[in-house]
Amino acid sequence: MFKQDERKKPEKEKKTKIGSTNRSIDGWFYGEQISSKKAINWIEQSNFSQIASFNREHSSYMLKHLVEAQIGQYVSNESLIVAMVNCGFKGKPIVMGSSVYCFNVSQKSVNKASEGISIF
């Protein structure tokens, strides 16, 4: 999982893997931090509901477009994943090794949040 030299680093210095991109959380671009915070705020305000199973109908990629349409700003797939996890949702790759995730978010709450929005 980690390169041999990575195992010797203190925990906070290890790189975090989100999707297929390795980057230190502290090394995120300022714009990504801002878009992630805005995404968190929108997700909390949208009243997304958690369910027991994973909803494969709405991937992180689709949800990122929904958030972008609402906040009027680019949101990376990684920022959306971080935002959903920070809001308490469980996520997993759609396919092993993929950077596109699905979450335990209810279909009804996503439908309600996306009413009147055309993202594709």
C-alpha positions in Angstrom: 0.0 0.0 0.0 2.7 2.5 1.0 6.1 2.7 -0.4 8.8 1.4 2.0 9.9 5.0 2.8 6.3 6.0 3.5 5.9 3.5 6.4 8.6 5.3 8.3 7.0 8.7 8.2 4.9 9.9 11.1 1.1 9.4 10.5 0.3 13.0 9.7 3.0 13.1 7.0 1.8 10.0 5.1 0.0 10.8 1.9 -3.7 10.1 1.8 -5.1 8.4 -1.3 -8.4 9.6 -2.6 -9.4 8.0 -5.9 -6.3 7.5 -8.0 -4.5 10.7 -6.9 -2.0 10.8 -4.1 -1.7 14.1 -2.3 -1.3 15.3 1.2 -4.4 16.8 2.7 -2.3 19.8 3.8 -1.1 20.1 0.2 -4.5 20.7 -1.3 -4.9 23.7 -3.4 -6.6 26.6 -1.7 -9.4 26.5 -4.4 -10.1 22.9 -3.6 -10.4 23.6 0.1 -12.9 26.4 -0.6 -15.0 24.3 -3.0 -15.0 21.4 -0.6 -16.3 23.7 2.2 -19.0 25.2 -0.1 -19.9 21.6 -1.1 -20.2 20.6 2.6 -22.4 23.6 3.3 -24.7 22.8 0.4 -24.9 19.1 1.2 -25.9 20.0 4.8 -28.6 22.5 3.6 -29.9 20.1 1.0 -31.0 17.6 3.7 -29.6 14.6 2.0 -30.7 11.5 3.9 -28.6 8.5 4.7 -29.8 5.0 3.9 -28.4 1.6 4.8 -27.3 0.6 1.3 -25.1 2.3 -1.3 -27.0 4.2 -4.0 -25.3 3.4 -7.3 -27.7 5.7 -9.3 -25.9 8.8 -8.2 -22.1 8.6 -8.2 -19.7 11.2 -6.9 -19.3 12.4 -10.4 -23.0 13.0 -10.9 -23.3 14.6 -7.4 -20.4 16.9 -8.1 -22.3 18.3 -11.1 -25.4 18.8 -9.0 -23.3 20.7 -6.4 -21.6 22.8 -9.1 -25.0 23.8 -10.5 -26.1 24.9 -7.1 -23.0 26.8 -5.9 -21.9 28.2 -9.2 -18.4 27.0 -8.8 -16.2 24.1 -10.0 -16.0 21.2 -7.6 -13.5 18.4 -8.2 -14.7 14.8 -7.8 -12.2 14.4 -4.9 -13.6 17.5 -3.2 -17.1 16.1 -3.5 -16.0 12.8 -1.9 -14.3 14.6 1.0 -17.4 16.7 1.5 -19.8 13.7 1.5 -17.6 11.8 4.0 -17.3 15.0 6.2 -21.1 15.1 6.2 -21.2 11.6 7.6 -21.9 9.6 4.5 -20.2 6.3 3.8 -18.6 6.0 0.4 -17.0 3.3 -1.7 -15.6 3.1 -5.2 -18.2 2.1 -7.8 -15.6 -0.4 -9.2 -12.5 -1.5 -7.3 -9.7 1.0 -7.9 -12.1 3.7 -9.4 -12.0 7.3 -8.3 -15.7 7.5 -8.8 -17.6 6.7 -5.6 -21.2 5.8 -4.6 -22.7 6.8 -1.2 -25.4 5.7 1.2 -27.6 8.7 0.1 -31.3 8.2 -0.4 -32.7 8.5 -3.9 -35.6 10.7 -2.7 -33.4 13.3 -1.1 -31.2 13.5 -4.2 -34.3 13.8 -6.4 -35.7 16.6 -4.2 -32.4 18.5 -4.2 -32.1 18.3 -7.9 -35.6 19.4 -8.8 -35.6 21.9 -11.7 -31.8 21.4 -12.3 -30.5 20.1 -15.6 -26.9 19.0 -15.3 -26.5 16.8 -18.4 
